[in-house]
């Protein structure tokens, strides 16, 4: 008799901070065999060395181009040629698990190159990786794809990376290719589909003019955040040009099929926030836009909230607070906690007294220090509490309580729910439920077993020997062995084998699943690790961390981080860059230098209480860049007339009037 296992398998995400996921299945699998669940197409648009990896549950398997199946956590390496398309098969090896419905999650990694993953089924699903420069050309115009997010289209579409077109079956470009037709490049066209830069980085921009066309004036307008490093050049040599808010060039008559390319190098200035802009070319009345993404890169720093809990003038450790997104943080031994928050007005709820939230206005890139009176939690769990925030920058709604937390921002909702042995997760328009039975503990001699709905864990301890066993339902068993006096340890799981040895001075180890080995020198807090991708040396202390790494591509990087200071230096055969960021009380500063181009930013912010429930706040920033100085400032009032009501109104020199209104409740 053959057992079937029904699998709603592979909620796939990418290796970035994204909640975007795609589900594949259900599919039936047979015990003891590897079952193909889904085949994806992987496009490598450039000739670089790359590495593809699937992380996730140990039962997951993957292979490239019909080769051997590899376990989750292992990598495929290759040398891409422009336009290369490979089949990336995803499968499962459930072992001898019991017949039931399983949901397994995986994460796709691609290193060393941009890439595009797609699936052609009832709908066309696509996942861009490692680049902001993927764009869709469709009937609705130009769409920019963010890396790490799944997109769904009703039918195959034309997708470009810079000037390269993905060979997607059924798209306009592929249909023309199949008919032996080539799109006729008449008029003007940018060779890049789009450009992605961080502050201080530069890029080559190329506009191609194709005849026949009469002589005329070509005008190119750059956004304020892009600075031309030197005059435009033509493929035929020097070209007459002048600037009157736009760059103007006299273009001679072009014969049929004659091509003239105009090139220039532009450097990205530091924007106030990451943004999409456009370089616009005007040629004989036609407008041609080149989309450009400019990020803040090294200067990206979310607001940092420092909260101190007091009671009768003394700091209180262990005081718990809940934030808008449901995150829970507790104060340490000094009565302080640090948390990353979003800019703007928001309530922070003391778990002991959620009816009286602490209203704060966080400012972008700046630390904010506040104090709160700690209230002892009443017997039992805190009740249900939440609220709504609306304003010029969007809206949020949230509700938290015993066993659940739900947060919605601009229509995107996510949350968690626990009712007895049932647990639920909500996000991206989907809701998943799983059962976790009550925890049970048994002792059998020197063995202690703990189990619930997802499996059992056993611990054995003798005079010199320790054993650990994990028997998860639907998972390959995991075994850990530790010899105390010898300092030898080993772990065996579906990801591979890990071994280590250590004494009071030194430790060594190897992880075959990740092809990684390491050595540690405990007295000096040093760690050296090596893998096929490169090596790294780290020095870690409570005060900070130092790191030196060399990757296989020949890039060397040094990083240093302390509580109030970060520094990096990076060099390769292409460029040299370094940066520094400093965080003080109410101010912050950062510098980034790429080759000879520099960007410096200073920020200062202050919140001044005027009376109970009324405070004045302001912030200002100054940027020093190759094209000169720029600045931005904001000033406003925060008003909290009632514990459950808060508001903020300000004027921003860049965005104009900004406002927020918040209401909270507690049951």
N, C-alpha and C positions, 0 to 999 in steps of 0.2 A: 504494500500500500504506500502511495506517495503522499507525503504531507505537503500542503501548500501554506505559505505564509503571505498574507496580504499586507502589502507595504505601501503606505502613503509616504513615499520616501523623498528625501532631499529637499528641505527648505534651504535653498542656496542663497548665500550672501557673498559679498566681496570683502576683501581685507581692508576695509576703511570704516570710518565711523558712520554707518548708514543703517537704517532700519529696513531698507528695501530688501525684499526676499522674493524668490520665485519657487513655486512648488511643482514637483514632478511626480507622477504616479496617479492612482495606485497601480502597483504591478505585483504579480505573483512570483514568488521565489521558491526554490527547492532547497531543503536542508543540505548542507555540506557542499554546495555549489555556488559559484559566483554568477549572479544574474545581472544582465545588462538592464538598467532602468531607463537611461536616457543618453542619447548622443548629441553633443553640442558641437558647433563649428567654432574654431578659434582662428582668428586672422591676425597674423604678425605683419604689420605694414612696413617695418624697417629691417635692415640687415644688422642685427645686433644679437649678441648672446643673450639667451633668456632662460628662465626657469619657471616651470608651472608646478603648482602644488595644490592638493586638496586637503584641507584640515577638517576634522570633525570626528564623528563617532568611529570607533575602531572597526566596525563592520563595513564601513564604506571602502570602495575600491575605485581606482581610475586608471586609464591608460590613454596614451597618445598614438594616433595613427595606427590603431590595431595591434600595438605591441603587447608586451606582457602586462598583466594586471599588477598594480602596485597598491600597497596599503595606504590608508589615510595618514598623512604626515610625511610621506616620501615625495621626492621631486623628480620631474623630468627636465633635463637640460637639453638645449638645442641651439643651433645657429640659424637664425631666421634669414630668409631671403625676401626681398620686397614682394608683397602680394601673396605670401605663403598662407594657405588655408589648411588647417589640420583638424581631424576629427578627435574630439575629446570625449571619450566614453566614460560614463559614470555608472557604477554598479554597486552591489551589496553582496556580502558573504555572511549570511545570518547564522552560520554554524548550525547547531542543533537546537535552536530556540523553539519555544512552544508556539503553535499556530495562534496568531492574533494579529491585530492591527498595530503597526509600528510607525512612528514618525521619527526620522533621523535628520539631523541638521549638518550641513557642511559649509565650509567657507573656501572660496576660490582665491588663490594667490597667483600673481604673475609678477616676476621680478625682472628688471633689466630692460624692459621694452614696453611701449604701449601695446594694447591688444584689444580685440573686440570679440566677444562671445555672443553667438546668437543661436536661436532655435526656431525652426520653421515647422509649425503645427497648425492648429485651427487659427491661431494668431501668430504674429511675428514678434518674438521676444528678443531683446538685445541688451547686453551688459557691457558698457565700455569700461576699460581698466587703465589706470595709471596716466590718464591724460584728460585735460579739459578741451582738447582740440578735435573731438569727434562731433560732427554736425550732421543733421538730417536735412536733405533737400526734398521737400514734398510740396503738395498742392497748397498746404497752409503756410508755406514760406520756409524760412530757415529756423531750425530748432537746435539749440545747444544741449548736448548730453553731458550730464555730470558723471564723473567716474564713480564706479561702485554702486550705481543705481540701475535697477531693472526697468526697462521701458517696453510697453506693449503697443503694437501697431496692428491695425486690421489686416494689413497686407505688407509684403516686403517693400522696403523703402530704400532710397539711395543714401548711403552714409559715407562720409568722407573723413579722412584724417589728414589734415593739411591739404595737399593737392592730390592725395591718393584716394581712389574710390574703392570701397570694399566690394569684392566680387560676390555679391549676394544674388542668388537665383531669384528671378521674378522681379527684380528691381528694374527701373528704367534703363540704367547703365548696362545691366547684364543682357536685357532684351536687345538693345542696340548692338551689343557686341556679338550676340548670337546671329544676328542678321547681317553681320559683316559691316555694320555702319559705325562710324565714329562721330561723336558729337563735334560739330563744327564750332571752333572757338573763334567767333567773330566779335569785333569790338574790343572790349576790355575785360579782363578777368584776373583776379588775384590767384597766384599759384597755390597759396596756402588756403585751406578751407577755413581755418581760424588759427589764432595764436594765443598761447597761454604763458603769462609772465608773472613773476613776483617782483616786488619793488627792488630796483637796482639791476635787474636782469635786462638783457638786450636781445633783439631778434632781427633777422634779415627779412625785410618786406619786399616782395617782388610782384609787380603788376605787368601783365603781358598784354600788349596791344597787337591785334592781328588785322591785316588788311583784307580787302581793300578799304581804305578810308582816306578822305582828303586831309590836307594839313589843317592843324588846329591847335588850340591851347588845352593842355591837360592840367587839371587842378586836383591836388591831393590835400585833403584837410585831415590833420591829426588831432585827436582829442587832447585836452590839456595835460592828461597824465602820461602822454607819450612824447618824448623829446627826440628830435632827429639829431644824430650825432655828427653828421657831415652831409654835404649837399647830395641830392639824388644823382644817380649815375644811370646812363643808358648803355645798352649792350653794344652800341656803335661807338661809344666814347663819351666825350664831354657833351653836355646839353645845356642850352641857355635856360635859366630859371630865375625867378624872383618870388619874394614873399610879401603878401598883403593880407595876412590872416590865414591864407592857404598858400601852398607851394604851387606855383604856376610854371609850366614848361612849354616851349614851342616845339611841337611835334611835326616833322615833315610828312609829306604825303606817303602813304604806304600802299604798295601794289598788292595784287591778289595773292594771298597766302604769305605775304611778307610779315615777319614778326619783329617787334621791338620790345625789349624788356627794360623796365625802369626799376631800379633797386635802391634801397636805402636801409640804414641800420638805425633802429629806434630803441631807446632805453626807457624802461617803465619807471615813472615816478611813484611815490608812496601815496596811494589813495586813502581817503578817510575810512573807507570800508571796501571790501572786495567787490568788484563790479565788472560787468560786461560793457564794453564800449565798441566803437566802430571807427576804422579808418575809411574815409569816403573819397573815392575817385570820381571825377566828373569828366566825361569824354563825349563830345558831340551830343550833349543833352542827356546821355545815359548816366545813371548813378550806380556805382559798384561799391558795395560795402565789404570790408574785411572785419569780421568779429574778433575782438581782442578781449581776453579775460585777464584782469590785473588783480593779483592777490596781495595781501599784506605780508605774507611769508613770515620772516623772523619777527615782525612787529605784531603778530597776532597774539594777543594776551587777553583772556577773558577777565572780567572784574573778579577781584579776590576779596572775599568778605572775611574779616576777623571778628569773631563774636566772643565776648567775655561774659560769663554768667557769674553774678554776685548774689550773695545772701547775707544781709547784715554787714556789708562791707568786706566780706571774705569771698575769695573765688570758690566756685562750686564745681568740682569734677563730676563727670558722669551726667550732667544735665543734657537732656535730649531735645533736639529741635527738628521740625519737619519743614522742608522747603516746598515751593510751589509744584515742582515736578515729582514730588513724593519721596525724594531722597531724605534719609534720616542720618543726622550727624550728632555726635555727643562730644562734650567738652573733655579735654584731657586733664592730667593731674594739676595743671596750672589754671584750670577753669576756662581755657580757650579752645576754640575750634576754628579751622580754616575751611572755607568752601568756595568753589568756583560757581559763580552765578551769572545770569544774563544781565545785560544793561537794562536799566529802567526801574520803575516802581514795582515792589513785590512784598508780600507779607511773609514773615518767618514765624512759624507756630511753635511756641513752647509746648511740649507734650503734656506737661503738668497743667497748663492753663491755655488751651487753644482759643478760648473766647477773647483773649487779649493778645493778638499777634503783634509782633514787632515789625513796623513798616520801615522799609529801607529803600533808598534810591541809589542803585549801583551805577557807576560811571565807567564807560568802556576803557579797558586797559589800566585802571587805577585801583589801588587797594582801598578798602573801606573798613574802618574800625568802629564797632558799635558795642554797647553794653546792654545787658538785659538782667532783670531781676529774676532769679531762679525760684520756681514754685514747685514744691513737692508734688509728685503725681498722686492723685487720689487713688484709692484702692481700686484695683481692676485696671483694665485698659482705658486709654483715652477714648472719648466718644467720637462721633462722626463730625468732621469739620471740612470746610472747603471754601470756595469763593469763585469770583469772576473778575477778570481784568480786561478792560477795553481801552482803546486809545488809538492814537494816530499811527502807531507801529504795528497794530494787529490786536488780536484778542486771545484770551486764554480762559479756560474753565477747569476747575480741579476739585476733586473730592477725595478725602482720605479717611480711613477708619480702621478698626480692628480687622485685619485679614484682607484688606483691599486698598487699592490706590489707583485712581483714574485721572488722567491729565490730557486735556485737549488744547491744541494750539493751532489757530488758523485752519481749523477743519481736520487736522491730523490728530487722531486719538490713539492713546496707548494706555495700558493699565494691567494690573495684576489682581487676582482674586483667589482667596483660599477659603473654602468652606469644608470643614472637617477634613476628610482624606482627599478632597478634590481640589485641584489647583487649575486656574485658568489664566491665559495670557491673551491680551488683545493688542493688535497693532496692524497698520497697513490694511485696514478693512477686513481683517480676519480674526477669528477667535478660536483658540486651541484649548482643550481641556485634557488633563491627565489625572490619574488616580494615584494617590500615595497613601497606602494603608498606615494604620497606627504603628509607631515604633515599638519593637519588641526586643528584649534583651534576655539572653540565656547564658549560663556559665556551665561549662563542661570541663572540669579539671582546670588545666591552665589556659583553656580557651574561653574567650568571651565573644559571644556572637550578638550582633545587632542587626535587625532587619526591619524592612517595611515593604511597601508595595513594589519598589523598584529593585529589590534584591537584598543580599546579605553581606555583611562585613564581619570578618573574624580576626581576632588578635590573640596571639600566643606569646607568652613571655616566660622564659626560663632564666637560669642564672647568667648565661652568656648569649643566649639566642633569642631573637625576636622574629616573629613571623606575622605577616599581614596578608589577608586574602579578601578580595572583593569579587563577589559573585552577582553581577548585575543581570537582570532579566534581559535577554537579547544582546548581551555584551560578551566579548571574550574575557574569561577570568583574568584577574590581575593578581600577581603574587609578589610580595616584598619580603626580602630576607636581610637580616642585620645581625652580624656577629659583634657584640659590644666591645670586647677586649681587643679583637683584631682590627676593629674599625672598618670592616668590609661589609658592603651592602650591595644588593642587586634587586632589580625589579623586572618582571616579565609580564608583558601585556600584548594586546593586539597591535600596539604601535611599535613594538620591537623590544629590545633588551637594553637596560641601563645598568651599568656597574660603577661602583665608586669605592674608594679607600681613603681613609683620613686618620690622622692623629692630631695631637694638639698643635702642631706646627704647619702641616701641609695636607692637602687633599687633592686627589686626582679622580677623574671619572670620564666615562664615555657613554654616549647615547647613540646606539646604532640606528634607531628609528629616524633621528634627525641628522645623522652623519656629523656629530659634534663631539668634541673632546675638550676637557678643561683641566686646569691646575689652579689651586688656590693656596696662597701663603697667608695663613690666619693672623700671625703677629703684625703683618703690614697691611692687612685688609686688601690684598691684591688678588685679582682673578684674571687668568689668561684663558681664552677660549678660541677654538679654531674649527672651521668647517670648510666645505668646498667653496663657499662664497667669500671667504676671507678670514681674518683673525681680529681679535679685540683684547685689549688690556684695560681692566677697570680697577679703580681704587675707590673704595666706599667707606665713608665715616659718617657718624651722625650729623656732622656739619655740612657734608656735601659729597659730590661724586665727581671723579675724573675718569675720562674714557678716551682711549686712542684706538682707532680702528683702521684697517686696510681692507678694502673690498677687492674682489677679483678683477674688476674693471680697471684697477690702478688708481683709485681715488683714496686719499688718506684724509682722515678727519679726527680732530681733537675736540672734545667737549668737556666743559667744566660747569658744574651747577651747584650753587649754594642757595640758601634761603632767599637772599635778596640780590643775587648776581648770577647771570648765565653768560658763558663765553663759548664761541666755537671758532675753529680754524679749519678750512678745508681746501685741499689742493689736488689738482689732477693735471694731465698734460694739456687740457683745454683751458682751464681758468683757475684762479686763486681767489678765495673769498674768506672773509672773517666777519664776525659780528659780536656784539656785546649788548646785554640788556640789564638794567639796574632798576630795582624796585625799592622805593623809600616810603616814608610816612606821608601819604597824600600826593606823591609824585612818582613818575616813572620816566625812564629814558632808554633809548635803544639806538644802536648804530649798526649798519650793514654796509660792507665794502665788497664790491665785486670787481676784481682787477683794479682799475683806476676810478671806478664809479662809486660814489658814496651816497648814502641816505642816512640822515640823523633826525630823530624825533624826540621831543621833550613834552611831557604831559604833566599838568598840575590840576588837582581838584580839591574842593573843600565843601563841607557841609556844616553850616552854622545854625544851631538852634536859636530861634528868636523868642519863642515862648512855648508853652506846652501845646503840642499839636501843630506847631508851625516852624518850619526850618527853611533857610535859604541855602541853595547849593549852586555851585558853578564849577566849570572845568574849561581848560584852555589847552591847546596843543600848538606846537611850533615845529615845522618841518624845514630842514635845510637839505636842499637837493641840488643837482648840477645846474638846474635852470634858475635857482634862487630860493628865496624864502616863501613859505606859505603858512597859513595859520587857520585855526578853527576855534570857536569858543561857544559856550552854552551857559546860560544862567536861568534859574527858575526857582519856584517855590514848591515845597512839599507840605501838604496840609492833611492832618489826621484829626478831624474834629471829634470823631467817635472811635472807640476801639475797633469796630467792624467796618469802618469807612476810611479810605485813604485816597488821596488825589495828588497829581503832580502836573504842573504846567511850566513850560520853559520856552525860550527862544534859542534856536540853534542857527549860527551864522551860515551853515551849509544847507540845512533842511528846513529852516523857518520855524514856525510854531509847532511844538510837540506837546502832547498831553496824554495823561493816563488817569483812569478812575478805577478803583478797586473796591469790591464789597466782599466781606467774608461772613461765614455763619458757623455756628457750633451747636450740635444737638446733644 
